[in-house]
Amino acid sequence: MTNPAPVEFRGSALDDLRSFPASARHEAGHQIDQVQHGYEPDDWKPINTVGKGFVKFGFGTLPVRSG
């Protein structure tokens, strides 16, 4: 198994994530894990204005950067 890529939260993203209901946090964690291991999240789009490797997940605004 490979080591997961680091994740960098920007702005209030981590605090926002922590304020989600438990089920949403669980889903967000799963999607972040997907990205960390080189897979695409289920519903996402690139955020090229922020930089290469930044994505926005479809279940909310949660910008993260992997690798």
C-alpha positions, -999 to +999 in steps of 0.1 A: +000+000+000+013+034-009+014+063+015-015+088+011-006+121-005-008+151+019-039+172+019-038+210+024-070+227+034-074+264+024-092+292+042-120+280+064-124+246+046-112+224+075-134+243+100-163+241+076-158+204+073-157+199+110-191+217+112-208+192+089-231+165+103-213+132+110-226+115+078-213+144+056-179+143+074-177+106+068-185+111+031-160+139+028-134+118+045-140+090+020-137+114-010-105+129+004-091+094+009-099+087-028-079+118-038-050+110-015-046+076-031-047+088-067-083+082-075-109+108-086-136+117-061-172+107-071-183+143-080-157+170-085-143+197-107-109+212-110-102+246-095-076+259-119-078+294-106-063+282-073-037+260-089-029+226-104-042+197-083-069+216-065-104+201-067-139+211-055-161+182-044-197+182-055-213+176-021-202+210-009-174+235-011-144+218+002-112+228-017-083+205-010-050+199-026-033+166-029+004+159-037 
